[in-house]
Amino acid sequence: MKKRREVPAALNRLANAQSGVVSNEQARGQGVTDRVIQRLIGEDRWRPLARGIYLTVPIEPSWDGLCWAGLLIGGDRARLGPRASGHLHQLLRTAPQPVDILVPIGRSHRVDGPWLFSRERIGARSARSVGSPPRLTVADTVLDLCAAGSPSEVVGLLTRAAQLRIMTPQRLLAAMENRARQRHRGLIRTILRDVADGVESPIELLYLNDVERAHQLPEGRRQRNRLGLPYRSDVGYDAFQLLVELDGRIGHDGTGRFRDLDRDNRFALLTWLTLRYGWYDLVHRPCAVAFQVARVMISRGWRGLPGRCSRCAAVPERELTG
């Protein structure tokens, strides 16, 4: 009895590298005929995901597998679009559905399934793709997502990219200058200046602009380790031995809360004072925060005075001087 031909090891390795997905063309390139493919499907060993695209494992396709399937449908030079690239670059926490796929101009795909195909205009982005599955560069991903987002989303994207340390402001600015069109261009430039100064989150940006700059406080040093302790502080006024920690989390878990207490206590033993503020403070009472920070600095040797911003007139005097 003639032994049935098994799937070649090289094709299995390729499928593993592509999250279990191969194309008809790739299978034929390894000597697997259409008849063998149909037998594998009939034995429930392979499963069609789209015309000429197969899942080679008997499970539901993973999100990465759907990415590979979309890229194989898209053909040569197809790559993941901004949202799928953003998820793989960790800029977006939720995997997008449908999976967005960019295909070259002149190629059209209308395929039913969990994919959204878009034609990619030549020169709109860098021609370079990165990673596996192929995706946009970090810079192009950030700029595309910013162009599609609101101003608050732009702030979140740029500060998250800075927090992840996956791009530099200089590289992103250079990529933006190569684009003829870019929505939110002025806002991106402004935020990147602050990111270059050490801002790594939206709440830090609020503190910088609405507390420190708006009230002419001394400029703090951001995201630095001090005194040999294993903690990075959000903002530090070293001349006055004062730290400001900004909590942008919705809630605290037990581990984080006790870590904060340990950090504050260890700095207190070295005569450093820590002030802590959250979203409510920065959004609803930035003037009171500024004057509180200023009072501590004055008590520790600052010879200046806080300025008053346009919002201060609406704040009860006792909140500013009490």
TORNURO-994838 format. One record per residue (C-alpha): residue number from 1; x, y, z; residue in three letters. Coordinates in Angstrom, 3 decimals. Each point is the difference from the previous one (the first is absolute). Last residue first. Example, Ala and Ser with C-alpha at 12.3 -4.5 7.8 and 13.67 -1.06 7.14 Angstrom:
! TORNURO-994838
<nr 2; x 13.670; y -1.060; z 7.140; rest Ser> .
<nr 1; x -1.370; y -3.440; z 0.660; rest Ala> .
! end
This chain:
! TORNURO-994838
<nr 322; x -4.046; y 78.591; z 53.372; rest Gly> .
<nr 321; x 1.499; y 2.143; z -2.756; rest Thr> .
<nr 320; x -1.430; y -1.422; z -3.218; rest Leu> .
<nr 319; x -2.988; y -1.929; z 1.303; rest Glu> .
<nr 318; x -0.805; y 2.808; z 2.461; rest Arg> .
<nr 317; x -0.124; y 2.481; z -2.901; rest Glu> .
<nr 316; x -2.973; y -1.785; z -1.556; rest Pro> .
<nr 315; x 0.859; y -0.932; z -3.603; rest Val> .
<nr 314; x -1.724; y 1.887; z -2.855; rest Ala> .
<nr 313; x 2.814; y 2.546; z -0.322; rest Ala> .
<nr 312; x 2.549; y -2.843; z -0.199; rest Cys> .
<nr 311; x -1.268; y -1.186; z -3.373; rest Arg> .
<nr 310; x 1.774; y 2.700; z -2.032; rest Ser> .
<nr 309; x 3.323; y -0.934; z 1.597; rest Cys> .
<nr 308; x 1.555; y 1.426; z 3.153; rest Arg> .
<nr 307; x 3.732; y -0.157; z 0.485; rest Gly> .
<nr 306; x 1.657; y -1.923; z 2.800; rest Pro> .
<nr 305; x 2.533; y 1.890; z 2.102; rest Leu> .
<nr 304; x 3.774; y -0.222; z 0.016; rest Gly> .
<nr 303; x 2.564; y -0.307; z 2.760; rest Arg> .
<nr 302; x -0.048; y -3.799; z 0.146; rest Trp> .
<nr 301; x 1.649; y -1.147; z 3.234; rest Gly> .
<nr 300; x -1.803; y -3.043; z 1.296; rest Arg> .
<nr 299; x -3.084; y 1.727; z 1.390; rest Ser> .
<nr 298; x -0.278; y 1.804; z -3.344; rest Ile> .
<nr 297; x 0.113; y -3.358; z -1.801; rest Met> .
<nr 296; x -2.807; y -1.375; z 2.194; rest Val> .
<nr 295; x -2.108; y 3.105; z -0.543; rest Arg> .
<nr 294; x 0.574; y -0.221; z -3.784; rest Ala> .
<nr 293; x -1.253; y -3.593; z -0.155; rest Val> .
<nr 292; x -3.156; y 1.065; z 1.831; rest Gln> .
<nr 291; x -0.389; y 3.034; z -2.269; rest Phe> .
<nr 290; x 0.249; y -2.174; z -3.116; rest Ala> .
<nr 289; x -2.436; y -2.610; z 1.339; rest Val> .
<nr 288; x -2.545; y 2.698; z 0.846; rest Ala> .
<nr 287; x 0.326; y 1.320; z -3.547; rest Cys> .
<nr 286; x -0.345; y -3.471; z -1.529; rest Pro> .
<nr 285; x -3.349; y -0.597; z 1.756; rest Arg> .
<nr 284; x -2.451; y -1.799; z -2.311; rest His> .
<nr 283; x 2.110; y -1.788; z -2.624; rest Val> .
<nr 282; x 3.308; y -0.456; z 1.830; rest Leu> .
<nr 281; x -1.544; y -0.772; z 3.380; rest Asp> .
<nr 280; x -2.632; y -2.362; z -1.404; rest Tyr> .
<nr 279; x 2.600; y -1.875; z -2.065; rest Trp> .
<nr 278; x 2.201; y -0.774; z 2.990; rest Gly> .
<nr 277; x 2.505; y 1.813; z 2.194; rest Tyr> .
<nr 276; x 2.733; y -1.099; z 2.405; rest Arg> .
<nr 275; x 2.500; y 2.167; z 1.911; rest Leu> .
<nr 274; x 3.245; y -1.626; z 1.177; rest Thr> .
<nr 273; x 2.413; y 1.603; z 2.491; rest Leu> .
<nr 272; x 3.713; y -0.831; z 0.038; rest Trp> .
<nr 271; x 1.681; y -0.072; z 3.426; rest Thr> .
<nr 270; x 2.039; y -3.188; z -0.728; rest Leu> .
<nr 269; x -2.332; y -2.038; z 2.221; rest Leu> .
<nr 268; x -2.835; y 1.642; z -1.944; rest Ala> .
<nr 267; x 1.404; y -1.464; z -3.242; rest Phe> .
<nr 266; x -0.236; y -3.508; z 1.440; rest Arg> .
<nr 265; x -3.499; y 0.653; z 1.323; rest Asn> .
<nr 264; x -1.318; y 1.323; z -3.309; rest Asp> .
<nr 263; x 1.399; y -2.977; z -1.943; rest Arg> .
<nr 262; x -1.383; y -2.510; z 2.502; rest Asp> .
<nr 261; x -3.415; y 1.654; z -0.107; rest Leu> .
<nr 260; x -0.034; y -0.034; z -3.812; rest Asp> .
<nr 259; x 0.990; y -3.683; z -0.037; rest Arg> .
<nr 258; x -2.800; y -0.685; z 2.472; rest Phe> .
<nr 257; x -2.537; y 1.608; z -2.317; rest Arg> .
<nr 256; x 1.328; y -1.754; z -3.106; rest Gly> .
<nr 255; x -0.185; y -3.445; z 1.600; rest Thr> .
<nr 254; x -3.502; y 0.551; z 1.335; rest Gly> .
<nr 253; x -1.475; y 1.043; z -3.314; rest Asp> .
<nr 252; x -0.837; y 3.614; z -0.458; rest His> .
<nr 251; x -2.803; y 1.407; z -2.080; rest Gly> .
<nr 250; x -0.643; y 2.101; z -3.105; rest Ile> .
<nr 249; x 3.713; y 0.463; z -0.505; rest Arg> .
<nr 248; x 1.443; y 3.392; z -0.909; rest Gly> .
<nr 247; x 1.906; y 0.424; z 3.255; rest Asp> .
<nr 246; x 2.415; y 2.907; z -0.024; rest Leu> .
<nr 245; x 2.935; y 0.056; z 2.419; rest Glu> .
<nr 244; x 1.566; y 3.326; z 0.945; rest Val> .
<nr 243; x 3.364; y -0.123; z 1.780; rest Leu> .
<nr 242; x 1.557; y 2.726; z 2.166; rest Leu> .
<nr 241; x 3.570; y 0.221; z 1.279; rest Gln> .
<nr 240; x -0.047; y 3.766; z -0.649; rest Phe> .
<nr 239; x 2.946; y 0.223; z -2.394; rest Ala> .
<nr 238; x -1.020; y -3.360; z -1.464; rest Asp> .
<nr 237; x -3.438; y 1.019; z -1.163; rest Tyr> .
<nr 236; x -1.073; y -3.415; z -1.288; rest Gly> .
<nr 235; x -2.788; y -1.001; z -2.357; rest Val> .
<nr 234; x -1.220; y -3.501; z -0.899; rest Asp> .
<nr 233; x 2.504; y -1.765; z 2.260; rest Ser> .
<nr 232; x 1.881; y -3.100; z -1.069; rest Arg> .
<nr 231; x 0.592; y -2.446; z 2.816; rest Tyr> .
<nr 230; x 2.855; y -2.388; z 0.812; rest Pro> .
<nr 229; x 1.653; y 2.327; z 2.559; rest Leu> .
<nr 228; x 3.568; y 1.171; z -0.633; rest Gly> .
<nr 227; x -0.753; y 3.516; z 1.221; rest Leu> .
<nr 226; x -2.181; y 0.744; z -3.005; rest Arg> .
<nr 225; x -1.335; y -1.725; z -3.092; rest Asn> .
<nr 224; x -1.449; y 2.329; z -2.625; rest Arg> .
<nr 223; x -3.283; y 0.166; z -1.910; rest Gln> .
<nr 222; x -0.262; y 3.786; z -0.094; rest Arg> .
<nr 221; x 2.101; y 2.852; z 1.314; rest Arg> .
<nr 220; x -2.209; y 2.840; z 1.166; rest Gly> .
<nr 219; x -0.230; y 3.464; z -1.500; rest Glu> .
<nr 218; x -0.423; y 2.711; z 2.615; rest Pro> .
<nr 217; x -3.607; y 1.173; z 0.293; rest Leu> .
<nr 216; x -1.342; y 2.663; z -2.323; rest Gln> .
<nr 215; x -3.677; y -0.689; z 0.770; rest His> .
<nr 214; x -1.183; y -1.123; z -3.461; rest Ala> .
<nr 213; x 3.321; y -1.734; z -0.639; rest Arg> .
<nr 212; x 0.004; y -2.266; z 3.063; rest Glu> .
<nr 211; x -3.689; y -0.633; z 0.599; rest Val> .
<nr 210; x -2.017; y 0.021; z -3.208; rest Asp> .
<nr 209; x 2.811; y -0.737; z -2.491; rest Asn> .
<nr 208; x 2.378; y -2.391; z 1.784; rest Leu> .
<nr 207; x -2.687; y -1.541; z 2.210; rest Tyr> .
<nr 206; x -2.306; y -0.655; z -2.932; rest Leu> .
<nr 205; x 2.857; y -1.566; z -1.975; rest Leu> .
<nr 204; x 0.817; y -2.234; z 2.959; rest Glu> .
<nr 203; x -3.633; y -1.133; z 0.049; rest Ile> .
<nr 202; x 0.193; y -0.855; z -3.699; rest Pro> .
<nr 201; x 3.043; y -2.228; z 0.556; rest Ser> .
<nr 200; x 3.746; y -0.109; z -0.676; rest Glu> .
<nr 199; x 1.268; y 3.585; z 0.296; rest Val> .
<nr 198; x 3.807; y 0.011; z 0.021; rest Gly> .
<nr 197; x 0.984; y 3.285; z -1.626; rest Asp> .
<nr 196; x -0.017; y -1.632; z -3.463; rest Ala> .
<nr 195; x -3.604; y -0.976; z 0.696; rest Val> .
<nr 194; x -0.776; y 3.692; z 0.568; rest Asp> .
<nr 193; x 1.431; y 0.951; z -3.381; rest Arg> .
<nr 192; x -1.842; y -2.982; z -1.490; rest Leu> .
<nr 191; x -3.277; y 1.389; z 1.313; rest Ile> .
<nr 190; x 0.433; y 3.292; z -1.820; rest Thr> .
<nr 189; x 1.074; y -1.598; z -3.288; rest Arg> .
<nr 188; x -2.951; y -2.418; z 0.115; rest Ile> .
<nr 187; x -2.415; y 2.868; z 0.675; rest Leu> .
<nr 186; x 1.300; y 1.928; z -3.004; rest Gly> .
<nr 185; x -0.298; y -3.009; z -2.331; rest Arg> .
<nr 184; x -3.496; y -0.969; z 1.193; rest His> .
<nr 183; x -0.810; y -1.505; z -3.445; rest Arg> .
<nr 182; x 3.042; y -0.764; z -2.124; rest Gln> .
<nr 181; x 0.324; y 0.745; z -3.695; rest Arg> .
<nr 180; x 3.151; y 0.411; z -2.078; rest Ala> .
<nr 179; x 1.762; y -2.579; z 2.107; rest Arg> .
<nr 178; x 3.797; y -0.070; z 0.172; rest Asn> .
<nr 177; x -0.075; y 2.527; z 2.857; rest Glu> .
<nr 176; x -2.039; y -2.499; z 2.011; rest Met> .
<nr 175; x 2.708; y -2.653; z -0.254; rest Ala> .
<nr 174; x 2.607; y 2.474; z 1.239; rest Ala> .
<nr 173; x -2.250; y 1.017; z 2.894; rest Leu> .
<nr 172; x -0.448; y -3.652; z 0.946; rest Leu> .
<nr 171; x 3.739; y -0.621; z -0.041; rest Arg> .
<nr 170; x 0.699; y 3.070; z 2.129; rest Gln> .
<nr 169; x -2.695; y -0.863; z 2.532; rest Pro> .
<nr 168; x 1.662; y -3.380; z 0.515; rest Thr> .
<nr 167; x -1.761; y -3.299; z -0.510; rest Met> .
<nr 166; x -0.766; y -3.272; z 1.779; rest Ile> .
<nr 165; x 0.707; y 1.244; z 3.521; rest Arg> .
<nr 164; x -3.253; y -1.532; z 1.312; rest Leu> .
<nr 163; x -0.676; y 3.158; z 2.007; rest Gln> .
<nr 162; x 0.796; y 2.173; z -3.014; rest Ala> .
<nr 161; x -2.381; y -1.965; z -2.204; rest Ala> .
<nr 160; x -2.615; y 0.299; z 2.751; rest Arg> .
<nr 159; x 0.537; y 3.767; z 0.135; rest Thr> .
<nr 158; x -0.470; y 0.348; z -3.730; rest Leu> .
<nr 157; x -3.083; y -2.191; z -0.168; rest Leu> .
<nr 156; x -1.741; y 1.523; z 3.020; rest Gly> .
<nr 155; x 0.528; y 3.578; z -1.149; rest Val> .
<nr 154; x -1.224; y -0.856; z -3.501; rest Val> .
<nr 153; x -3.064; y -1.673; z 1.542; rest Glu> .
<nr 152; x -0.815; y 3.225; z 1.836; rest Ser> .
<nr 151; x 0.296; y 1.938; z -3.269; rest Pro> .
<nr 150; x -2.370; y -2.455; z -1.738; rest Ser> .
<nr 149; x 1.305; y -2.855; z -2.116; rest Gly> .
<nr 148; x 0.369; y -0.965; z -3.676; rest Ala> .
<nr 147; x 3.071; y 2.127; z -0.664; rest Ala> .
<nr 146; x 1.500; y -1.081; z 3.322; rest Cys> .
<nr 145; x -0.407; y -3.659; z -0.967; rest Leu> .
<nr 144; x 1.751; y 0.617; z -3.321; rest Asp> .
<nr 143; x 2.827; y 1.936; z 1.677; rest Leu> .
<nr 142; x 0.539; y -2.656; z 2.673; rest Val> .
<nr 141; x 0.029; y -2.850; z -2.522; rest Thr> .
<nr 140; x 2.305; y 1.859; z -2.368; rest Asp> .
<nr 139; x 2.480; y 0.618; z 2.822; rest Ala> .
<nr 138; x -0.209; y -3.539; z 1.373; rest Val> .
<nr 137; x 0.673; y -1.461; z -3.439; rest Thr> .
<nr 136; x -2.966; y -1.575; z -1.762; rest Leu> .
<nr 135; x -0.554; y -3.744; z 0.166; rest Arg> .
<nr 134; x 1.279; y -3.264; z -1.434; rest Pro> .
<nr 133; x -1.077; y -3.024; z 2.099; rest Pro> .
<nr 132; x 2.777; y -0.211; z 1.020; rest Ser> .
<nr 131; x 1.827; y 3.224; z 0.660; rest Gly> .
<nr 130; x 0.621; y 3.142; z -2.010; rest Val> .
<nr 129; x -1.138; y 1.469; z -3.316; rest Ser> .
<nr 128; x 1.966; y 2.634; z -1.888; rest Arg> .
<nr 127; x -1.760; y 1.953; z -2.747; rest Ala> .
<nr 126; x -0.257; y 2.957; z 2.371; rest Ser> .
<nr 125; x -3.431; y 1.547; z -0.173; rest Arg> .
<nr 124; x -2.172; y 1.993; z -2.411; rest Ala> .
<nr 123; x 2.532; y -0.562; z -2.783; rest Gly> .
<nr 122; x -2.203; y -2.338; z -2.035; rest Ile> .
<nr 121; x -3.626; y 0.022; z 1.211; rest Arg> .
<nr 120; x -0.928; y -3.208; z 1.782; rest Glu> .
<nr 119; x -3.263; y -1.601; z -1.047; rest Arg> .
<nr 118; x -2.095; y -1.133; z 2.950; rest Ser> .
<nr 117; x -1.141; y -3.486; z 0.998; rest Phe> .
<nr 116; x -2.130; y -0.611; z 3.102; rest Leu> .
<nr 115; x 0.139; y -3.580; z 1.199; rest Trp> .
<nr 114; x -2.180; y -2.291; z 2.122; rest Pro> .
<nr 113; x -1.644; y -1.782; z -2.937; rest Gly> .
<nr 112; x -1.484; y 0.543; z -3.425; rest Asp> .
<nr 111; x 2.652; y 0.924; z -2.525; rest Val> .
<nr 110; x -0.038; y 3.062; z -2.193; rest Arg> .
<nr 109; x 3.599; y 0.434; z -0.959; rest His> .
<nr 108; x 1.386; y 2.498; z -2.481; rest Ser> .
<nr 107; x 3.582; y 0.423; z -1.117; rest Arg> .
<nr 106; x 0.869; y 3.030; z -2.086; rest Gly> .
<nr 105; x 1.331; y 1.984; z 2.933; rest Ile> .
<nr 104; x 1.810; y -2.302; z 2.392; rest Pro> .
<nr 103; x -1.848; y -1.770; z 2.823; rest Val> .
<nr 102; x -0.415; y 1.141; z 3.621; rest Leu> .
<nr 101; x -1.761; y -2.399; z 2.371; rest Ile> .
<nr 100; x -2.240; y 0.899; z 2.941; rest Asp> .
<nr 99; x -1.088; y -2.916; z 2.189; rest Val> .
<nr 98; x -3.722; y 0.285; z 0.676; rest Pro> .
<nr 97; x 0.083; y 0.048; z 2.961; rest Gln> .
<nr 96; x 2.871; y 1.786; z 1.668; rest Pro> .
<nr 95; x 2.036; y -1.662; z 2.777; rest Ala> .
<nr 94; x -0.545; y 2.036; z 3.168; rest Thr> .
<nr 93; x 2.940; y 1.570; z 1.822; rest Arg> .
<nr 92; x 0.912; y 2.473; z -2.705; rest Leu> .
<nr 91; x 3.553; y 1.392; z 0.058; rest Leu> .
<nr 90; x 1.456; y -3.443; z 0.679; rest Gln> .
<nr 89; x 1.961; y -0.020; z -3.324; rest His> .
<nr 88; x -2.093; y -3.042; z -0.976; rest Leu> .
<nr 87; x -3.185; y 1.899; z 0.839; rest His> .
<nr 86; x 1.100; y 3.054; z -1.934; rest Gly> .
<nr 85; x 0.883; y -2.107; z -3.044; rest Ser> .
<nr 84; x -3.552; y -1.402; z 0.034; rest Ala> .
<nr 83; x -1.360; y 3.524; z 0.343; rest Arg> .
<nr 82; x 2.295; y 1.624; z -2.563; rest Pro> .
<nr 81; x -0.263; y -2.598; z -2.775; rest Gly> .
<nr 80; x 1.767; y -3.335; z -0.252; rest Leu> .
<nr 79; x 2.023; y -0.618; z -3.109; rest Arg> .
<nr 78; x -0.506; y -0.986; z -3.631; rest Ala> .
<nr 77; x 3.186; y 0.189; z -2.068; rest Arg> .
<nr 76; x -0.744; y -3.253; z -1.864; rest Asp> .
<nr 75; x -3.506; y -1.351; z 0.463; rest Gly> .
<nr 74; x -2.984; y 1.467; z 1.797; rest Gly> .
<nr 73; x -1.534; y -3.431; z 0.590; rest Ile> .
<nr 72; x 3.279; y -1.098; z 1.583; rest Leu> .
<nr 71; x -0.020; y 3.125; z 2.163; rest Leu> .
<nr 70; x -3.590; y -0.608; z 1.083; rest Gly> .
<nr 69; x 0.777; y -3.599; z 0.935; rest Ala> .
<nr 68; x 3.065; y 1.089; z 1.936; rest Trp> .
<nr 67; x -2.017; y 2.495; z 2.021; rest Cys> .
<nr 66; x -2.721; y -2.591; z 0.586; rest Leu> .
<nr 65; x 2.663; y -2.327; z 1.387; rest Gly> .
<nr 64; x 1.233; y 2.737; z 2.315; rest Asp> .
<nr 63; x -3.573; y 0.321; z 1.310; rest Trp> .
<nr 62; x -0.009; y -3.737; z 0.588; rest Ser> .
<nr 61; x -1.820; y -2.327; z -2.384; rest Pro> .
<nr 60; x -2.406; y -2.467; z 1.621; rest Glu> .
<nr 59; x 1.548; y -3.427; z 0.425; rest Ile> .
<nr 58; x 0.812; y -2.997; z -2.201; rest Pro> .
<nr 57; x 3.405; y 1.289; z -1.233; rest Val> .
<nr 56; x 0.952; y 0.718; z -3.627; rest Thr> .
<nr 55; x -2.182; y 3.064; z -0.535; rest Leu> .
<nr 54; x -0.335; y 0.468; z -3.735; rest Tyr> .
<nr 53; x -0.087; y 2.818; z -2.541; rest Ile> .
<nr 52; x -0.817; y -0.687; z -3.687; rest Gly> .
<nr 51; x -3.469; y 1.550; z 0.217; rest Arg> .
<nr 50; x -0.491; y 1.069; z 3.584; rest Ala> .
<nr 49; x 0.456; y -1.622; z 3.405; rest Leu> .
<nr 48; x 0.003; y -3.574; z -1.317; rest Pro> .
<nr 47; x 0.671; y -2.626; z 2.720; rest Arg> .
<nr 46; x 2.712; y -2.618; z 0.071; rest Trp> .
<nr 45; x 0.097; y -3.212; z 2.019; rest Arg> .
<nr 44; x -3.754; y -0.508; z -0.242; rest Asp> .
<nr 43; x 0.565; y -3.233; z -2.007; rest Glu> .
<nr 42; x -1.869; y 1.517; z -2.948; rest Gly> .
<nr 41; x 2.190; y 3.110; z 0.217; rest Ile> .
<nr 40; x 3.152; y -2.125; z -0.079; rest Leu> .
<nr 39; x -1.414; y -1.951; z -2.956; rest Arg> .
<nr 38; x -0.785; y 3.227; z -1.834; rest Gln> .
<nr 37; x 3.566; y 1.196; z 0.544; rest Ile> .
<nr 36; x 1.374; y -3.309; z -1.259; rest Val> .
<nr 35; x -2.047; y 0.341; z -3.203; rest Arg> .
<nr 34; x 1.113; y 3.603; z -0.454; rest Asp> .
<nr 33; x 3.583; y -1.220; z 0.045; rest Thr> .
<nr 32; x 2.594; y 0.479; z 2.748; rest Val> .
<nr 31; x 3.442; y 0.315; z -1.599; rest Gly> .
<nr 30; x 1.454; y 2.648; z 2.299; rest Gln> .
<nr 29; x -0.754; y 2.805; z -2.441; rest Gly> .
<nr 28; x -3.494; y -1.398; z -0.311; rest Arg> .
<nr 27; x -0.543; y 0.596; z 3.712; rest Ala> .
<nr 26; x 1.314; y 3.572; z -0.249; rest Gln> .
<nr 25; x -2.302; y 0.763; z -2.949; rest Glu> .
<nr 24; x -3.022; y -1.460; z 1.780; rest Asn> .
<nr 23; x 0.742; y 2.274; z 2.927; rest Ser> .
<nr 22; x 1.122; y -0.875; z 3.490; rest Val> .
<nr 21; x -1.261; y 0.748; z 3.533; rest Val> .
<nr 20; x 1.045; y -1.650; z 3.282; rest Gly> .
<nr 19; x 1.246; y 3.156; z 1.723; rest Ser> .
<nr 18; x 2.153; y 0.936; z -3.012; rest Gln> .
<nr 17; x 3.332; y -1.309; z 1.354; rest Ala> .
<nr 16; x -1.687; y -3.278; z 0.887; rest Asn> .
<nr 15; x -1.391; y -0.236; z -3.529; rest Ala> .
<nr 14; x 3.467; y 0.528; z -1.461; rest Leu> .
<nr 13; x 1.415; y -2.734; z 2.206; rest Arg> .
<nr 12; x -2.820; y -2.328; z -1.057; rest Asn> .
<nr 11; x 0.734; y 0.819; z -3.643; rest Leu> .
<nr 10; x 3.665; y -0.875; z 0.472; rest Ala> .
<nr 9; x -0.944; y -3.259; z 1.734; rest Ala> .
<nr 8; x -1.949; y -1.113; z -3.068; rest Pro> .
<nr 7; x -3.696; y -0.847; z 0.568; rest Val> .
<nr 6; x -0.424; y -3.756; z -0.094; rest Glu> .
<nr 5; x -0.411; y -2.079; z -3.162; rest Arg> .
<nr 4; x -2.243; y -2.958; z 0.464; rest Arg> .
<nr 3; x 1.795; y -3.321; z -0.030; rest Lys> .
<nr 2; x -0.841; y -2.235; z -2.964; rest Lys> .
<nr 1; x -1.404; y -3.363; z 1.040; rest Met> .
! end
